[in-house]
Amino acid sequence: MTHVHLIGIGGTGISSIARVLLEKGYTVSGSDRTLSPLAHDLMQAGVTVFEGHAAENIVGADLVVRSSAIADDNIEVNAARDAGIPVQKRAEFLNTLLSKYQTLAVAGSHGKTTTSTMLAWSLDQLGKQPGFILGGVSSNLGINARAGGGTYFVIEADEYDYMFLGLHPTVILLTNVEYDHPDCFPTVEDYHSAFKSFVKQLKPGGTLVTNADQKGAASLRSELPSHTSCISYGLTFAADMMARDLHINENGGFSFDVFDNTRQILLAQVELRIPGEHNVRNALGVLAAHNVLGNSLPEAANALSSFTGSGRRFEVVGEVNGITIIDDYAHHPTKIRATLAAARTRYPGRRIIAVWQPHTYSRTLALEDDFAASFADADEVIITGIYASREKERPYSMQQLLNKISGSPARHIADLPGVTSYLAQNLQPGDVMIVLSAGDADRVCRDVQLLIKERKG
């Protein structure tokens, strides 16, 4: 097999596979409805990318791989099948792609991108030359995927469409398990069942590294096959590896000591540059994974102290007229709460304006009460129209959601230009504006910045 064609190549997951294949010497082509920045980057690297879907795009391909967003009746899928070319979903193909590596899979309802990027960066700094597929561009590494030259491959193991069931990892690093993706998992039980199936796919001798502080993640310890093991991390004495003596450092992140709770010994000291208690847990999980792999924890901790994050994860995109503008991918209540708490810690005494773009109707409806309770650390909340993503639009009362938000003034501005105009007129020097979106509302950051600059000039 020399030529792989990827349908939906502009998306984060498929574009990452394309880059790894290209570095491995494959001929790579792909298509997407519109060309994203990731697709343009691949074109610069030598990938043939078609804008739009057409039967002739797959000519010459030995295998076609499609993203979860590509339907069974897609014209390129049908053309490939008619031509006798195998068609696989991402989950099916990943096992083949990673068969010769020790796969280190980072899974969980949220925190996957930051944690997998931390793991990839720290392994890189330890000279392990890891391959990786990440859910965002690493600020330190400057890319979201690499074939690597070592034995380890770090992958963000996404539960959506059961993608992670295509993996057979040596290590699973599990951040949390909280109900999400109701369009894919109709019930809480369905969601948890998928994670139970995933941890059972650990290779013999493999290890689950799990969050002792989060009930859903901790409970999966009991699901492990007999030929595997588990190590837990957290901020409580229930964890095998624990963070102690947390305090805010001059970078606005947490500094802390890492202890082995069983032997009561100090293992390492960490100074994070990225804010939030949730990132203390993410870093602990990464250090626990290094412990499993037999790597030096002080060296890994030192690498984490130079970690600067990844794109769209508490990314400070600009400072203008004394206003700090932050872009964040948060689209689940727990992640919104954690992101705003991190902002409150890093910017004490400043007014925080949260702009939230709800992502999918099914998630907004299923978690409505949790969303309403997630804005306690915001001084003002602006809710945009729902980003439908893969779903069809449906009736929804935004006023019903607004009425449930207490403690913070909240308003609904449906269209993004209207949000931009409101912010440009009402933001004050010293304010911190955070856009919380897994859709297209990240453009509000750029547009507000430009408007304020124009008006200032």
PARO-481263 format. One line per field, with one value per residue (C-alpha): residue number from 1; residue in one letter; chain; x negated, y, z negated. Coordinates in nm, 3 decimals. Each point is the difference from the previous one (the first is absolute). Last residue first. Layout:
// residues N
num <- (NUM, ...) $
residu <- (A, ...) $
chaine <- (A, ...) $
xx <- (X, ...) $
yy <- (Y, ...) $
zz <- (Z, ...) $
END
This chain:
// residues 457
num <- (457, 456, 455, 454, 453, 452, 451, 450, 449, 448, 447, 446, 445, 444, 443, 442, 441, 440, 439, 438, 437, 436, 435, 434, 433, 432, 431, 430, 429, 428, 427, 426, 425, 424, 423, 422, 421, 420, 419, 418, 417, 416, 415, 414, 413, 412, 411, 410, 409, 408, 407, 406, 405, 404, 403, 402, 401, 400, 399, 398, 397, 396, 395, 394, 393, 392, 391, 390, 389, 388, 387, 386, 385, 384, 383, 382, 381, 380, 379, 378, 377, 376, 375, 374, 373, 372, 371, 370, 369, 368, 367, 366, 365, 364, 363, 362, 361, 360, 359, 358, 357, 356, 355, 354, 353, 352, 351, 350, 349, 348, 347, 346, 345, 344, 343, 342, 341, 340, 339, 338, 337, 336, 335, 334, 333, 332, 331, 330, 329, 328, 327, 326, 325, 324, 323, 322, 321, 320, 319, 318, 317, 316, 315, 314, 313, 312, 311, 310, 309, 308, 307, 306, 305, 304, 303, 302, 301, 300, 299, 298, 297, 296, 295, 294, 293, 292, 291, 290, 289, 288, 287, 286, 285, 284, 283, 282, 281, 280, 279, 278, 277, 276, 275, 274, 273, 272, 271, 270, 269, 268, 267, 266, 265, 264, 263, 262, 261, 260, 259, 258, 257, 256, 255, 254, 253, 252, 251, 250, 249, 248, 247, 246, 245, 244, 243, 242, 241, 240, 239, 238, 237, 236, 235, 234, 233, 232, 231, 230, 229, 228, 227, 226, 225, 224, 223, 222, 221, 220, 219, 218, 217, 216, 215, 214, 213, 212, 211, 210, 209, 208, 207, 206, 205, 204, 203, 202, 201, 200, 199, 198, 197, 196, 195, 194, 193, 192, 191, 190, 189, 188, 187, 186, 185, 184, 183, 182, 181, 180, 179, 178, 177, 176, 175, 174, 173, 172, 171, 170, 169, 168, 167, 166, 165, 164, 163, 162, 161, 160, 159, 158, 157, 156, 155, 154, 153, 152, 151, 150, 149, 148, 147, 146, 145, 144, 143, 142, 141, 140, 139, 138, 137, 136, 135, 134, 133, 132, 131, 130, 129, 128, 127, 126, 125, 124, 123, 122, 121, 120, 119, 118, 117, 116, 115, 114, 113, 112, 111, 110, 109, 108, 107, 106, 105, 104, 103, 102, 101, 100, 99, 98, 97, 96, 95, 94, 93, 92, 91, 90, 89, 88, 87, 86, 85, 84, 83, 82, 81, 80, 79, 78, 77, 76, 75, 74, 73, 72, 71, 70, 69, 68, 67, 66, 65, 64, 63, 62, 61, 60, 59, 58, 57, 56, 55, 54, 53, 52, 51, 50, 49, 48, 47, 46, 45, 44, 43, 42, 41, 40, 39, 38, 37, 36, 35, 34, 33, 32, 31, 30, 29, 28, 27, 26, 25, 24, 23, 22, 21, 20, 19, 18, 17, 16, 15, 14, 13, 12, 11, 10, 9, 8, 7, 6, 5, 4, 3, 2, 1) $
residu <- (G, K, R, E, K, I, L, L, Q, V, D, R, C, V, R, D, A, D, G, A, S, L, V, I, M, V, D, G, P, Q, L, N, Q, A, L, Y, S, T, V, G, P, L, D, A, I, H, R, A, P, S, G, S, I, K, N, L, L, Q, Q, M, S, Y, P, R, E, K, E, R, S, A, Y, I, G, T, I, I, V, E, D, A, D, A, F, S, A, A, F, D, D, E, L, A, L, T, R, S, Y, T, H, P, Q, W, V, A, I, I, R, R, G, P, Y, R, T, R, A, A, A, L, T, A, R, I, K, T, P, H, H, A, Y, D, D, I, I, T, I, G, N, V, E, G, V, V, E, F, R, R, G, S, G, T, F, S, S, L, A, N, A, A, E, P, L, S, N, G, L, V, N, H, A, A, L, V, G, L, A, N, R, V, N, H, E, G, P, I, R, L, E, V, Q, A, L, L, I, Q, R, T, N, D, F, V, D, F, S, F, G, G, N, E, N, I, H, L, D, R, A, M, M, D, A, A, F, T, L, G, Y, S, I, C, S, T, H, S, P, L, E, S, R, L, S, A, A, G, K, Q, D, A, N, T, V, L, T, G, G, P, K, L, Q, K, V, F, S, K, F, A, S, H, Y, D, E, V, T, P, F, C, D, P, H, D, Y, E, V, N, T, L, L, I, V, T, P, H, L, G, L, F, M, Y, D, Y, E, D, A, E, I, V, F, Y, T, G, G, G, A, R, A, N, I, G, L, N, S, S, V, G, G, L, I, F, G, P, Q, K, G, L, Q, D, L, S, W, A, L, M, T, S, T, T, T, K, G, H, S, G, A, V, A, L, T, Q, Y, K, S, L, L, T, N, L, F, E, A, R, K, Q, V, P, I, G, A, D, R, A, A, N, V, E, I, N, D, D, A, I, A, S, S, R, V, V, L, D, A, G, V, I, N, E, A, A, H, G, E, F, V, T, V, G, A, Q, M, L, D, H, A, L, P, S, L, T, R, D, S, G, S, V, T, Y, G, K, E, L, L, V, R, A, I, S, S, I, G, T, G, G, I, G, I, L, H, V, H, T, M) $
chaine <- (A, A, A, A, A, A, A, A, A, A, A, A, A, A, A, A, A, A, A, A, A, A, A, A, A, A, A, A, A, A, A, A, A, A, A, A, A, A, A, A, A, A, A, A, A, A, A, A, A, A, A, A, A, A, A, A, A, A, A, A, A, A, A, A, A, A, A, A, A, A, A, A, A, A, A, A, A, A, A, A, A, A, A, A, A, A, A, A, A, A, A, A, A, A, A, A, A, A, A, A, A, A, A, A, A, A, A, A, A, A, A, A, A, A, A, A, A, A, A, A, A, A, A, A, A, A, A, A, A, A, A, A, A, A, A, A, A, A, A, A, A, A, A, A, A, A, A, A, A, A, A, A, A, A, A, A, A, A, A, A, A, A, A, A, A, A, A, A, A, A, A, A, A, A, A, A, A, A, A, A, A, A, A, A, A, A, A, A, A, A, A, A, A, A, A, A, A, A, A, A, A, A, A, A, A, A, A, A, A, A, A, A, A, A, A, A, A, A, A, A, A, A, A, A, A, A, A, A, A, A, A, A, A, A, A, A, A, A, A, A, A, A, A, A, A, A, A, A, A, A, A, A, A, A, A, A, A, A, A, A, A, A, A, A, A, A, A, A, A, A, A, A, A, A, A, A, A, A, A, A, A, A, A, A, A, A, A, A, A, A, A, A, A, A, A, A, A, A, A, A, A, A, A, A, A, A, A, A, A, A, A, A, A, A, A, A, A, A, A, A, A, A, A, A, A, A, A, A, A, A, A, A, A, A, A, A, A, A, A, A, A, A, A, A, A, A, A, A, A, A, A, A, A, A, A, A, A, A, A, A, A, A, A, A, A, A, A, A, A, A, A, A, A, A, A, A, A, A, A, A, A, A, A, A, A, A, A, A, A, A, A, A, A, A, A, A, A, A, A, A, A, A, A, A, A, A, A, A, A, A, A, A, A, A, A, A, A, A, A, A, A, A, A, A, A, A, A, A, A, A, A, A, A, A, A, A, A, A, A, A, A, A, A, A, A, A, A, A, A, A, A, A, A, A, A, A, A) $
xx <- (0.637, 0.185, 0.306, -0.201, -0.185, 0.328, 0.148, -0.303, -0.009, 0.373, -0.033, -0.292, 0.165, 0.341, -0.160, -0.014, 0.378, -0.035, 0.080, -0.159, 0.062, -0.067, -0.115, -0.164, -0.017, -0.207, 0.072, -0.272, 0.088, 0.377, 0.200, 0.339, -0.018, -0.235, 0.189, 0.340, -0.131, -0.173, 0.309, 0.215, -0.249, 0.024, 0.376, 0.239, -0.068, 0.144, -0.065, -0.125, -0.065, -0.184, 0.130, 0.272, 0.028, 0.327, 0.196, -0.257, 0.057, 0.376, -0.063, -0.202, 0.316, -0.091, 0.162, -0.221, -0.294, -0.140, -0.303, -0.362, -0.108, 0.313, -0.183, 0.268, 0.056, -0.221, 0.005, -0.159, -0.085, -0.114, -0.205, -0.109, -0.121, 0.343, 0.051, 0.045, 0.346, 0.195, -0.209, 0.082, 0.373, -0.010, -0.203, 0.230, 0.146, -0.333, -0.162, 0.280, 0.016, -0.367, -0.276, 0.117, -0.207, -0.101, -0.145, -0.124, -0.083, -0.238, -0.050, -0.340, -0.066, -0.207, -0.118, -0.178, 0.228, 0.323, -0.112, -0.068, 0.347, 0.145, -0.178, 0.101, 0.369, 0.002, -0.171, 0.256, 0.290, -0.124, -0.093, -0.342, -0.218, -0.152, -0.098, -0.119, 0.003, -0.159, 0.117, -0.245, 0.063, -0.088, -0.150, 0.020, 0.048, -0.048, 0.068, 0.185, 0.007, 0.069, -0.347, -0.217, -0.172, -0.322, -0.192, -0.336, 0.077, 0.129, -0.354, -0.140, 0.260, -0.109, -0.364, 0.093, 0.218, -0.274, 0.164, 0.100, 0.298, 0.245, -0.160, 0.028, 0.373, 0.028, -0.176, 0.256, 0.288, -0.150, -0.026, 0.370, 0.087, -0.191, 0.167, 0.340, -0.122, -0.023, -0.265, -0.273, -0.361, -0.033, -0.272, -0.054, -0.195, -0.087, 0.024, 0.028, 0.045, 0.292, -0.052, 0.364, 0.090, -0.280, -0.018, -0.010, -0.065, 0.184, -0.025, 0.325, 0.033, 0.017, -0.359, -0.120, 0.113, 0.333, -0.027, 0.061, -0.176, 0.086, 0.068, 0.061, -0.105, 0.173, 0.318, 0.248, -0.211, 0.158, -0.122, -0.011, -0.176, 0.076, -0.210, 0.157, -0.107, 0.077, 0.010, 0.306, 0.222, 0.094, 0.362, -0.060, -0.235, 0.281, 0.156, -0.280, 0.086, 0.369, -0.059, -0.257, -0.266, -0.188, -0.074, -0.127, -0.317, 0.103, -0.298, -0.086, -0.151, 0.231, 0.116, 0.272, 0.325, 0.198, -0.047, 0.198, 0.296, 0.054, -0.030, 0.276, 0.217, -0.028, 0.155, 0.274, 0.086, 0.032, 0.256, 0.041, -0.375, -0.074, 0.230, -0.033, -0.368, -0.086, 0.036, -0.299, -0.300, -0.325, -0.372, -0.083, -0.359, 0.008, -0.336, -0.103, 0.291, 0.220, 0.188, 0.300, 0.232, -0.120, 0.211, 0.328, 0.187, -0.125, -0.228, -0.310, -0.338, -0.253, -0.303, -0.356, -0.225, -0.305, -0.273, -0.212, -0.042, 0.320, 0.286, 0.103, 0.331, 0.149, -0.288, -0.192, -0.180, 0.028, 0.337, 0.137, 0.264, 0.325, 0.168, -0.335, -0.143, -0.348, -0.327, -0.249, -0.369, -0.097, -0.256, 0.137, 0.119, 0.205, 0.156, 0.093, 0.151, 0.205, 0.133, 0.092, 0.172, 0.195, 0.106, 0.101, 0.194, 0.172, 0.114, 0.365, 0.225, -0.298, -0.273, -0.376, -0.139, -0.368, -0.058, -0.323, -0.058, -0.002, 0.380, 0.063, 0.118, 0.183, 0.188, 0.072, 0.172, 0.310, 0.059, -0.045, 0.271, -0.103, 0.073, -0.169, -0.025, 0.214, 0.074, 0.369, -0.100, -0.232, 0.263, 0.260, -0.232, -0.094, 0.365, 0.088, 0.285, -0.150, -0.033, -0.326, -0.002, -0.169, -0.301, -0.077, -0.294, -0.032, -0.259, -0.201, 0.073, -0.068, 0.328, 0.164, 0.061, 0.178, 0.319, 0.033, 0.007, -0.086, -0.335, -0.260, -0.327, -0.316, -0.244, -0.346, -0.073, 0.153, 0.317, -0.003, -0.015, 0.294, 0.202, -0.083, 0.107, 0.336, 0.100, 0.375, 0.201, -0.306, -0.231, -0.309, -0.322, -0.301, -0.279, -0.163, -0.355, 0.040, -0.008, 0.298, 0.188, -0.054, 0.117, 0.313, 0.088, -0.013, 0.220, 0.255, 0.034, -0.004, 0.233, -0.112, -0.049, 0.369, -0.048, -0.354, -0.161, -0.287, -0.252, -0.286, 0.156) $
yy <- (5.453, -0.130, -0.066, -0.201, -0.191, -0.082, -0.126, -0.216, -0.166, -0.062, -0.168, -0.221, -0.130, -0.027, -0.238, -0.261, -0.014, -0.263, -0.314, -0.161, 0.322, 0.182, 0.356, 0.166, 0.377, 0.135, 0.363, 0.237, 0.275, -0.020, -0.215, 0.148, 0.129, -0.262, -0.268, 0.096, 0.023, -0.338, -0.170, 0.151, -0.121, -0.346, -0.033, -0.105, 0.250, -0.144, 0.173, -0.105, 0.198, -0.231, -0.139, -0.214, -0.173, -0.197, 0.283, 0.020, -0.367, 0.045, 0.318, -0.205, -0.190, -0.264, -0.107, -0.224, 0.046, -0.317, -0.155, -0.045, 0.342, 0.178, 0.295, 0.137, 0.376, 0.209, 0.024, 0.300, -0.037, 0.276, -0.001, -0.359, -0.227, -0.154, -0.087, -0.378, -0.020, 0.071, -0.256, -0.267, 0.074, -0.020, -0.321, -0.210, 0.300, 0.169, -0.333, -0.093, 0.346, -0.002, 0.224, 0.298, 0.311, 0.159, 0.347, 0.050, 0.349, 0.003, 0.325, 0.013, -0.041, -0.314, -0.077, -0.338, -0.150, 0.137, -0.116, -0.350, -0.006, 0.105, -0.287, -0.255, 0.098, -0.007, -0.341, -0.140, 0.138, -0.142, 0.221, 0.135, 0.068, 0.317, 0.335, 0.281, 0.378, 0.223, 0.363, 0.278, 0.182, -0.319, -0.325, -0.297, -0.368, -0.128, -0.369, -0.165, -0.312, 0.120, -0.098, -0.189, 0.068, 0.166, -0.294, 0.110, -0.124, -0.321, -0.072, 0.046, -0.243, -0.258, 0.042, -0.029, -0.305, -0.191, -0.255, -0.355, -0.015, -0.034, 0.301, 0.200, -0.081, 0.120, 0.320, 0.054, -0.060, 0.246, 0.263, -0.041, 0.015, 0.326, 0.115, -0.035, 0.229, 0.278, 0.207, -0.085, 0.078, -0.298, -0.035, -0.363, -0.178, -0.369, -0.337, 0.093, -0.311, -0.135, -0.361, -0.059, 0.364, 0.056, 0.377, 0.275, 0.351, 0.302, 0.326, 0.121, 0.237, 0.379, 0.032, 0.141, -0.314, -0.087, -0.258, -0.372, -0.171, -0.354, -0.186, -0.373, -0.329, -0.316, 0.201, -0.044, 0.251, 0.280, 0.235, -0.263, -0.290, -0.370, -0.294, -0.310, -0.344, -0.244, -0.379, -0.037, 0.204, 0.347, 0.087, 0.070, 0.287, 0.149, 0.150, 0.256, 0.163, 0.045, 0.105, 0.269, 0.058, -0.326, 0.103, -0.306, -0.144, -0.338, -0.227, -0.263, -0.342, -0.161, 0.278, 0.231, -0.063, -0.050, 0.370, 0.077, -0.226, 0.166, 0.338, -0.093, -0.129, 0.335, 0.175, -0.256, 0.016, 0.379, -0.046, 0.079, -0.023, 0.143, 0.304, 0.013, 0.088, 0.045, -0.167, 0.041, -0.235, 0.162, 0.031, -0.357, -0.072, -0.336, -0.172, -0.285, 0.082, -0.212, 0.264, -0.028, 0.023, 0.358, 0.111, -0.102, 0.259, 0.255, -0.157, 0.181, -0.147, 0.280, -0.193, -0.022, -0.242, -0.146, -0.215, 0.282, 0.188, 0.198, -0.001, 0.351, 0.174, 0.323, 0.237, 0.292, -0.219, 0.240, 0.157, -0.344, 0.017, -0.161, -0.338, -0.180, -0.289, -0.094, -0.172, 0.011, 0.090, -0.133, 0.275, 0.095, 0.328, -0.189, -0.213, 0.321, 0.157, -0.309, -0.043, 0.366, -0.009, -0.309, 0.177, 0.326, -0.177, -0.256, 0.239, -0.087, -0.306, -0.230, -0.179, 0.031, -0.304, -0.094, -0.248, -0.200, 0.005, -0.259, -0.030, 0.375, 0.047, -0.333, 0.076, 0.350, -0.117, -0.153, 0.296, 0.253, -0.163, -0.231, -0.029, -0.273, 0.077, -0.233, 0.271, 0.010, 0.021, 0.292, 0.184, -0.049, 0.141, 0.288, 0.091, -0.008, -0.245, -0.149, 0.348, 0.180, 0.165, -0.299, 0.057, -0.210, -0.216, -0.118, -0.262, -0.079, 0.339, 0.062, 0.178, 0.111, 0.361, -0.111, -0.076, 0.357, 0.171, 0.367, 0.172, -0.259, -0.042, -0.153, -0.023, 0.153, 0.183, 0.325, -0.192, -0.136, 0.351, 0.101, -0.290, 0.104, 0.357, -0.145, -0.068, -0.034, -0.312, -0.214, -0.217, -0.210, -0.123, -0.176, -0.196, -0.185, 0.065, -0.031, 0.378, 0.024, -0.263, 0.193, 0.326, -0.161, -0.161, 0.343, 0.149, -0.274, 0.080, 0.380, 0.036, 0.127, -0.350, -0.083, -0.288, -0.140, -0.171, -0.240, -0.087, -0.246, -0.330) $
zz <- (-1.642, -0.307, 0.212, 0.250, -0.272, -0.176, 0.325, 0.081, -0.343, 0.010, 0.341, -0.103, -0.316, 0.170, 0.251, -0.278, 0.035, 0.275, -0.196, -0.305, -0.191, -0.324, 0.083, -0.300, -0.043, -0.288, -0.088, -0.122, 0.247, 0.067, 0.239, 0.092, 0.358, 0.142, -0.190, 0.140, 0.357, -0.020, -0.143, 0.276, 0.262, -0.163, 0.031, -0.277, -0.276, -0.320, -0.330, -0.344, -0.316, -0.243, -0.330, 0.153, 0.336, 0.021, 0.164, 0.278, 0.084, 0.036, 0.199, 0.249, 0.086, 0.260, 0.325, 0.215, 0.234, 0.154, -0.165, 0.113, -0.128, -0.130, -0.154, -0.231, 0.014, -0.222, -0.379, -0.170, -0.369, -0.236, -0.318, 0.059, -0.281, -0.066, 0.368, -0.020, -0.161, 0.319, 0.188, -0.257, 0.028, 0.381, 0.022, 0.224, 0.185, 0.075, 0.093, 0.243, 0.155, 0.098, -0.139, -0.207, 0.084, -0.329, -0.039, -0.356, -0.127, -0.297, -0.193, -0.169, -0.373, 0.037, 0.355, -0.017, -0.265, 0.149, 0.344, -0.134, -0.159, 0.337, 0.174, -0.264, 0.012, 0.380, -0.008, -0.242, 0.202, 0.335, 0.298, -0.097, 0.307, -0.145, 0.153, -0.226, 0.053, -0.265, 0.003, -0.095, 0.330, 0.188, -0.125, 0.232, 0.072, -0.354, 0.058, -0.288, 0.220, 0.355, 0.122, -0.241, -0.330, -0.111, -0.147, -0.143, -0.353, 0.157, 0.127, -0.352, -0.133, 0.260, -0.108, -0.368, 0.083, 0.182, 0.229, -0.095, 0.236, -0.290, -0.171, 0.322, 0.002, -0.361, 0.104, 0.277, -0.240, -0.245, 0.275, 0.084, -0.370, -0.043, 0.321, -0.163, -0.277, 0.255, 0.175, 0.252, -0.090, -0.231, -0.261, -0.095, -0.273, 0.011, -0.176, -0.367, -0.215, -0.199, 0.121, 0.089, 0.058, 0.252, -0.011, 0.263, -0.131, 0.138, 0.192, 0.156, 0.293, 0.007, 0.125, -0.336, -0.180, -0.159, -0.279, -0.037, -0.289, 0.105, 0.327, -0.045, 0.162, -0.123, -0.049, -0.288, -0.194, 0.202, 0.275, 0.272, 0.168, 0.039, 0.115, 0.154, 0.122, 0.284, 0.041, -0.223, 0.230, -0.127, -0.080, -0.371, 0.081, 0.207, -0.313, -0.036, 0.334, -0.074, -0.360, 0.070, -0.267, 0.064, 0.360, 0.189, 0.146, 0.141, 0.067, 0.259, -0.075, 0.253, 0.236, -0.126, 0.186, -0.321, -0.071, 0.316, -0.069, -0.337, 0.169, 0.246, -0.285, -0.174, 0.300, 0.052, -0.371, 0.014, 0.276, 0.372, 0.077, 0.347, 0.004, -0.380, 0.045, -0.369, -0.339, -0.229, -0.002, -0.108, 0.085, 0.105, 0.106, 0.177, 0.037, 0.231, 0.225, 0.228, 0.201, 0.235, -0.300, -0.037, 0.296, -0.167, 0.213, -0.251, -0.264, 0.119, -0.089, 0.033, 0.114, -0.127, 0.192, -0.172, 0.161, 0.139, 0.328, 0.010, 0.252, -0.102, -0.066, -0.132, 0.077, -0.154, -0.255, -0.293, 0.085, 0.083, 0.273, -0.104, -0.036, 0.004, 0.202, -0.117, 0.081, -0.280, 0.040, -0.348, -0.068, -0.343, 0.149, 0.257, -0.271, -0.185, 0.311, 0.094, -0.353, -0.039, 0.342, -0.106, -0.320, 0.169, 0.272, -0.221, -0.274, 0.045, 0.013, -0.036, 0.192, 0.051, 0.182, -0.022, 0.282, -0.008, 0.372, 0.282, 0.033, 0.003, 0.360, 0.009, -0.322, 0.125, 0.318, -0.156, -0.232, 0.282, 0.208, 0.279, 0.372, 0.205, 0.376, 0.213, 0.258, -0.092, -0.366, 0.070, 0.203, -0.274, -0.267, 0.232, 0.063, -0.372, -0.061, -0.319, -0.151, -0.075, -0.344, -0.163, 0.223, 0.304, 0.103, 0.362, 0.095, 0.315, 0.156, 0.369, 0.069, -0.326, 0.104, 0.320, -0.193, -0.126, -0.340, -0.047, -0.017, 0.097, -0.192, 0.145, -0.292, 0.044, -0.324, 0.128, 0.081, -0.353, -0.144, 0.221, -0.139, -0.357, 0.081, 0.108, 0.360, 0.052, 0.081, -0.052, 0.206, -0.035, 0.152, -0.146, 0.167, -0.287, -0.119, -0.377, -0.036, 0.236, -0.199, -0.327, 0.162, 0.146, -0.334, -0.164, 0.274, -0.072, -0.370, 0.017, 0.295, 0.341, 0.139, -0.005, 0.244, -0.011, 0.301, -0.070, 0.271, -0.060, -0.109) $
END
